[in-house]
Amino acid sequence: MATVWHFYRDSFRNMTWGRPLVWLILLKVFILFAILRVFFFKPAMAGLSDEERSRVVGERLTGEHPEVGDPVPVPETYQP
């Protein structure tokens, strides 16, 4: 395991663009997971109690939740 780590460490040290690329990748990961999550992906069940959350999850799994709607009807001419 140590030899694998040394291989990657020495490879990035000898690369001309190694460190800037690693920092660019880390910055991109930070932007994707930290900033975008805060502004665009709000928790779906924020403010619900544990009982309400379990009820909502159960309804969504069984298809009884109003957001899920009725299942799409299969045409009678369909033959798998």
Summary of the structure (lengths in Angstrom):
residues: 80
radius of gyration: 24.1
end to end distance: 50.3
largest distance: 65.2
contacts: 122
relative contact order: 0.05
helix: 61%
strand: 0%
